[in-house]
């Protein structure tokens, strides 16, 4: 795994999360189990599958989507 693309993805996702929640809530969201991700932590899904599923989960929570 190349580190630079993962860090770029992480920064992008964190920027989006911080538009919704301030710290420390943003960090808590990234490191807590998430129903939209099947109980996985967003930070883990980001590392394994990329930013797409994490951003979809964020959008679902932001716009009130059901898990």
Order of alpha helices (4+ residues) and beta strands (2+ residues): alpha-alpha-alpha-alpha
